[in-house]
Amino acid sequence: MKLRTLVTASAIACLFGASTLAARACPLAGGIQEHRVCCAELEQCCAGSGEHCCQKSDKQWSTANFVAPMLVARTLVSGMVLIVHDDVKMAQGEPCTTFYRFDPVEGTKEALVSFHCKPRRAEKVDATTFITEPADLGVKRLVEYQIAGDAEAHGVPLR
Protein backbone atom coordinates (compact mmCIF):
# COMPACT_ATOMS: atom_id res chain seq x y z
CA MET A 1 0.00 0.00 0.00
CA LYS A 2 2.82 2.43 0.88
CA LEU A 3 4.63 1.54 -2.33
CA ARG A 4 1.50 2.14 -4.41
CA THR A 5 0.96 5.52 -2.72
CA LEU A 6 4.59 6.46 -3.33
CA VAL A 7 4.43 5.40 -6.99
CA THR A 8 1.15 7.29 -7.50
CA ALA A 9 2.55 10.44 -5.87
CA SER A 10 5.69 10.20 -8.02
CA ALA A 11 3.63 9.77 -11.19
CA ILE A 12 1.53 12.82 -10.37
CA ALA A 13 4.65 14.87 -9.62
CA CYS A 14 6.15 13.78 -12.95
CA LEU A 15 2.98 14.75 -14.82
CA PHE A 16 2.95 18.23 -13.29
CA GLY A 17 6.67 18.56 -13.89
CA ALA A 18 6.21 17.57 -17.53
CA SER A 19 3.40 20.10 -17.86
CA THR A 20 5.60 22.86 -16.48
CA LEU A 21 8.45 21.79 -18.74
CA ALA A 22 6.11 21.65 -21.73
CA ALA A 23 4.90 25.17 -20.96
CA ARG A 24 8.51 26.35 -21.26
CA ALA A 25 9.62 24.06 -24.07
CA CYS A 26 9.92 24.82 -27.77
CA PRO A 27 7.73 23.78 -30.72
CA LEU A 28 4.82 21.45 -30.07
CA ALA A 29 2.69 19.35 -32.39
CA GLY A 30 0.75 21.43 -34.90
CA GLY A 31 3.34 24.21 -35.09
CA ILE A 32 2.32 25.81 -31.80
CA GLN A 33 5.36 27.39 -30.21
CA GLU A 34 6.25 28.69 -26.82
CA HIS A 35 4.89 32.13 -26.04
CA ARG A 36 8.30 33.71 -25.46
CA VAL A 37 11.69 32.97 -26.96
CA CYS A 38 14.29 33.85 -24.36
CA CYS A 39 17.78 35.10 -25.01
CA ALA A 40 19.22 32.22 -23.01
CA GLU A 41 18.01 29.96 -25.81
CA LEU A 42 19.37 32.14 -28.63
CA GLU A 43 23.08 32.74 -28.20
CA GLN A 44 23.21 35.47 -30.85
CA CYS A 45 20.80 37.53 -28.72
CA CYS A 46 23.07 37.36 -25.71
CA ALA A 47 26.14 38.61 -27.58
CA GLY A 48 25.28 42.23 -26.82
CA SER A 49 23.90 43.01 -30.27
CA GLY A 50 21.50 45.52 -28.71
CA GLU A 51 18.55 44.10 -30.63
CA HIS A 52 15.39 43.22 -28.77
CA CYS A 53 15.08 39.60 -29.77
CA CYS A 54 12.81 38.26 -27.07
CA GLN A 55 9.64 38.83 -29.06
CA LYS A 56 6.25 37.53 -28.07
CA SER A 57 4.71 35.11 -30.57
CA ASP A 58 1.10 35.11 -31.70
CA LYS A 59 0.26 31.93 -29.78
CA GLN A 60 0.79 31.08 -26.14
CA TRP A 61 0.16 27.58 -24.83
CA SER A 62 0.40 25.38 -21.79
CA THR A 63 -0.62 21.89 -20.78
CA ALA A 64 -2.59 21.06 -17.66
CA ASN A 65 -4.09 17.98 -16.07
CA PHE A 66 -7.60 18.52 -14.69
CA VAL A 67 -7.93 15.58 -12.30
CA ALA A 68 -11.54 16.49 -11.47
CA PRO A 69 -13.97 17.73 -14.13
CA MET A 70 -14.03 21.52 -14.46
CA LEU A 71 -16.60 23.72 -16.14
CA VAL A 72 -14.92 25.80 -18.85
CA ALA A 73 -17.31 28.12 -20.70
CA ARG A 74 -20.27 25.72 -20.21
CA THR A 75 -18.24 22.62 -21.18
CA LEU A 76 -17.01 19.99 -18.71
CA VAL A 77 -13.30 19.39 -19.21
CA SER A 78 -11.14 16.77 -17.50
CA GLY A 79 -7.82 15.01 -18.00
CA MET A 80 -4.77 16.30 -19.86
CA VAL A 81 -5.46 19.37 -21.99
CA LEU A 82 -3.50 21.74 -24.17
CA ILE A 83 -4.61 25.36 -23.70
CA VAL A 84 -3.84 27.65 -26.65
CA HIS A 85 -4.36 31.41 -26.74
CA ASP A 86 -4.11 33.05 -30.19
CA ASP A 87 -3.54 36.83 -30.23
CA VAL A 88 -4.33 37.10 -33.96
CA LYS A 89 -7.76 35.52 -33.48
CA MET A 90 -8.39 37.78 -30.47
CA ALA A 91 -7.60 40.88 -32.56
CA GLN A 92 -10.07 39.68 -35.20
CA GLY A 93 -12.82 39.18 -32.60
CA GLU A 94 -12.80 35.38 -33.03
CA PRO A 95 -12.67 32.79 -30.24
CA CYS A 96 -9.03 33.13 -29.19
CA THR A 97 -8.73 30.39 -26.56
CA THR A 98 -9.09 26.71 -27.32
CA PHE A 99 -8.76 23.77 -24.95
CA TYR A 100 -7.66 20.59 -26.75
CA ARG A 101 -7.55 17.06 -25.40
CA PHE A 102 -3.84 16.26 -25.09
CA ASP A 103 -1.94 13.01 -25.02
CA PRO A 104 1.72 13.36 -23.90
CA VAL A 105 2.75 10.66 -26.40
CA GLU A 106 0.50 11.41 -29.38
CA GLY A 107 0.14 15.18 -28.94
CA THR A 108 -2.88 17.36 -29.64
CA LYS A 109 -6.26 15.69 -30.08
CA GLU A 110 -9.74 17.15 -30.65
CA ALA A 111 -10.82 20.63 -29.59
CA LEU A 112 -12.95 20.50 -26.44
CA VAL A 113 -14.04 24.13 -26.11
CA SER A 114 -13.25 27.50 -27.72
CA PHE A 115 -14.18 30.97 -26.52
CA HIS A 116 -13.26 34.64 -26.71
CA CYS A 117 -11.40 35.48 -23.50
CA LYS A 118 -11.54 38.66 -21.45
CA PRO A 119 -7.89 39.78 -21.23
CA ARG A 120 -6.44 41.90 -18.43
CA ARG A 121 -2.91 43.01 -17.54
CA ALA A 122 -1.33 41.04 -14.70
CA GLU A 123 2.03 40.35 -13.11
CA LYS A 124 3.97 37.59 -14.85
CA VAL A 125 3.70 34.17 -13.23
CA ASP A 126 6.28 31.39 -13.20
CA ALA A 127 3.71 28.62 -13.67
CA THR A 128 0.37 28.49 -15.47
CA THR A 129 -2.34 29.43 -12.97
CA PHE A 130 -6.09 28.92 -12.79
CA ILE A 131 -8.70 30.79 -10.78
CA THR A 132 -11.86 28.81 -10.10
CA GLU A 133 -15.11 29.16 -8.23
CA PRO A 134 -17.77 26.66 -7.15
CA ALA A 135 -20.40 25.90 -9.80
CA ASP A 136 -23.57 23.85 -9.96
CA LEU A 137 -23.36 20.07 -9.87
CA GLY A 138 -20.50 20.17 -7.35
CA VAL A 139 -17.80 21.01 -9.91
CA LYS A 140 -15.56 24.05 -10.13
CA ARG A 141 -15.89 26.66 -12.87
CA LEU A 142 -12.78 28.16 -14.47
CA VAL A 143 -12.95 31.95 -14.05
CA GLU A 144 -9.51 32.93 -15.32
CA TYR A 145 -6.22 31.41 -16.47
CA GLN A 146 -2.74 32.83 -16.98
CA ILE A 147 -0.02 31.09 -18.94
CA ALA A 148 3.48 30.91 -17.43
CA GLY A 149 5.66 33.87 -18.36
CA ASP A 150 2.77 35.93 -19.76
CA ALA A 151 1.82 39.36 -18.36
CA GLU A 152 -1.80 38.90 -19.37
CA ALA A 153 -4.53 36.94 -17.59
CA HIS A 154 -7.51 35.63 -19.55
CA GLY A 155 -11.04 35.69 -18.17
CA VAL A 156 -13.31 32.81 -19.14
CA PRO A 157 -16.88 33.74 -20.14
CA LEU A 158 -19.89 32.07 -18.55
CA ARG A 159 -21.29 31.16 -22.00
C-alpha positions as CSV (number, residue, x, y, z in Angstrom):
1,M,0.0,0.0,0.0
2,K,2.8,2.4,0.9
3,L,4.6,1.5,-2.3
4,R,1.5,2.1,-4.4
5,T,1.0,5.5,-2.7
6,L,4.6,6.5,-3.3
7,V,4.4,5.4,-7.0
8,T,1.2,7.3,-7.5
9,A,2.5,10.4,-5.9
10,S,5.7,10.2,-8.0
11,A,3.6,9.8,-11.2
12,I,1.5,12.8,-10.4
13,A,4.6,14.9,-9.6
14,C,6.2,13.8,-13.0
15,L,3.0,14.7,-14.8
16,F,2.9,18.2,-13.3
17,G,6.7,18.6,-13.9
18,A,6.2,17.6,-17.5
19,S,3.4,20.1,-17.9
20,T,5.6,22.9,-16.5
21,L,8.5,21.8,-18.7
22,A,6.1,21.6,-21.7
23,A,4.9,25.2,-21.0
24,R,8.5,26.3,-21.3
25,A,9.6,24.1,-24.1
26,C,9.9,24.8,-27.8
27,P,7.7,23.8,-30.7
28,L,4.8,21.4,-30.1
29,A,2.7,19.3,-32.4
30,G,0.8,21.4,-34.9
31,G,3.3,24.2,-35.1
32,I,2.3,25.8,-31.8
33,Q,5.4,27.4,-30.2
34,E,6.3,28.7,-26.8
35,H,4.9,32.1,-26.0
36,R,8.3,33.7,-25.5
37,V,11.7,33.0,-27.0
38,C,14.3,33.8,-24.4
39,C,17.8,35.1,-25.0
40,A,19.2,32.2,-23.0
41,E,18.0,30.0,-25.8
42,L,19.4,32.1,-28.6
43,E,23.1,32.7,-28.2
44,Q,23.2,35.5,-30.8
45,C,20.8,37.5,-28.7
46,C,23.1,37.4,-25.7
47,A,26.1,38.6,-27.6
48,G,25.3,42.2,-26.8
49,S,23.9,43.0,-30.3
50,G,21.5,45.5,-28.7
51,E,18.6,44.1,-30.6
52,H,15.4,43.2,-28.8
53,C,15.1,39.6,-29.8
54,C,12.8,38.3,-27.1
55,Q,9.6,38.8,-29.1
56,K,6.2,37.5,-28.1
57,S,4.7,35.1,-30.6
58,D,1.1,35.1,-31.7
59,K,0.3,31.9,-29.8
60,Q,0.8,31.1,-26.1
61,W,0.2,27.6,-24.8
62,S,0.4,25.4,-21.8
63,T,-0.6,21.9,-20.8
64,A,-2.6,21.1,-17.7
65,N,-4.1,18.0,-16.1
66,F,-7.6,18.5,-14.7
67,V,-7.9,15.6,-12.3
68,A,-11.5,16.5,-11.5
69,P,-14.0,17.7,-14.1
70,M,-14.0,21.5,-14.5
71,L,-16.6,23.7,-16.1
72,V,-14.9,25.8,-18.8
73,A,-17.3,28.1,-20.7
74,R,-20.3,25.7,-20.2
75,T,-18.2,22.6,-21.2
76,L,-17.0,20.0,-18.7
77,V,-13.3,19.4,-19.2
78,S,-11.1,16.8,-17.5
79,G,-7.8,15.0,-18.0
80,M,-4.8,16.3,-19.9
81,V,-5.5,19.4,-22.0
82,L,-3.5,21.7,-24.2
83,I,-4.6,25.4,-23.7
84,V,-3.8,27.6,-26.6
85,H,-4.4,31.4,-26.7
86,D,-4.1,33.0,-30.2
87,D,-3.5,36.8,-30.2
88,V,-4.3,37.1,-34.0
89,K,-7.8,35.5,-33.5
90,M,-8.4,37.8,-30.5
91,A,-7.6,40.9,-32.6
92,Q,-10.1,39.7,-35.2
93,G,-12.8,39.2,-32.6
94,E,-12.8,35.4,-33.0
95,P,-12.7,32.8,-30.2
96,C,-9.0,33.1,-29.2
97,T,-8.7,30.4,-26.6
98,T,-9.1,26.7,-27.3
99,F,-8.8,23.8,-24.9
100,Y,-7.7,20.6,-26.8
101,R,-7.6,17.1,-25.4
102,F,-3.8,16.3,-25.1
103,D,-1.9,13.0,-25.0
104,P,1.7,13.4,-23.9
105,V,2.8,10.7,-26.4
106,E,0.5,11.4,-29.4
107,G,0.1,15.2,-28.9
108,T,-2.9,17.4,-29.6
109,K,-6.3,15.7,-30.1
110,E,-9.7,17.1,-30.7
111,A,-10.8,20.6,-29.6
112,L,-13.0,20.5,-26.4
113,V,-14.0,24.1,-26.1
114,S,-13.3,27.5,-27.7
115,F,-14.2,31.0,-26.5
116,H,-13.3,34.6,-26.7
117,C,-11.4,35.5,-23.5
118,K,-11.5,38.7,-21.4
119,P,-7.9,39.8,-21.2
120,R,-6.4,41.9,-18.4
121,R,-2.9,43.0,-17.5
122,A,-1.3,41.0,-14.7
123,E,2.0,40.4,-13.1
124,K,4.0,37.6,-14.9
125,V,3.7,34.2,-13.2
126,D,6.3,31.4,-13.2
127,A,3.7,28.6,-13.7
128,T,0.4,28.5,-15.5
129,T,-2.3,29.4,-13.0
130,F,-6.1,28.9,-12.8
131,I,-8.7,30.8,-10.8
132,T,-11.9,28.8,-10.1
133,E,-15.1,29.2,-8.2
134,P,-17.8,26.7,-7.2
135,A,-20.4,25.9,-9.8
136,D,-23.6,23.8,-10.0
137,L,-23.4,20.1,-9.9
138,G,-20.5,20.2,-7.4
139,V,-17.8,21.0,-9.9
140,K,-15.6,24.1,-10.1
141,R,-15.9,26.7,-12.9
142,L,-12.8,28.2,-14.5
143,V,-12.9,31.9,-14.0
144,E,-9.5,32.9,-15.3
145,Y,-6.2,31.4,-16.5
146,Q,-2.7,32.8,-17.0
147,I,0.0,31.1,-18.9
148,A,3.5,30.9,-17.4
149,G,5.7,33.9,-18.4
150,D,2.8,35.9,-19.8
151,A,1.8,39.4,-18.4
152,E,-1.8,38.9,-19.4
153,A,-4.5,36.9,-17.6
154,H,-7.5,35.6,-19.6
155,G,-11.0,35.7,-18.2
156,V,-13.3,32.8,-19.1
157,P,-16.9,33.7,-20.1
158,L,-19.9,32.1,-18.6
159,R,-21.3,31.2,-22.0
